[in-house]
Amino acid sequence: MADNKGLIEGFKEFISRGNVIDLAVAVVIGTAFTAIVTAIVESVINPLIGAFVPSGNLAAWTIDFPGIFAEVKLGIGGIISALINFFAVALVVYLALVRPFAVLKARRDAKLGVNQADDAPPAPTQEELLAEIRDLLAAQNRP
């Protein structure tokens, strides 16, 4: 029974961490964005592109092979439709979530005085490099 209580306590600790809650929220929002974007792609973009394919329907567009492969039909339209949907969802998530949060983080960091360049060591000056080269050459010429 003590093992079960340890398991439950461990699960409570895991689930109450902020990053797990943030991840769950991100999944829910991403799913909602995906549903909206998929509806737009299937209702607007695919019919527009479908007007230029032989079958008139992008998702149903297939490529037929002649000769002995006559029964083989490559569903290229479904693949193209899925790619369009993927890139549309990725673009919407980037524009609606990733970019605004990056801008907010940059503003917050600027307000707090956090600078990424401060983390890197300063580059040596030309004089320092020349002095180092001089010292190395002098060390090589000594017996």
Secondary structure, 3 states (H helix, E strand, C coil): CHHHHHHHHHHHHHHCCHHHHHHHHHHHHHHHHHHHHHHHHHHHHHHHHHCCCCCCCCCCCCEECCHHHCCCEECHHHHHHHHHHHHHHHHHHHHHHHHHHHHHHHHHHHHHCCCHHHHCCCCCCHHHHHHHHHHHHHHHHCC
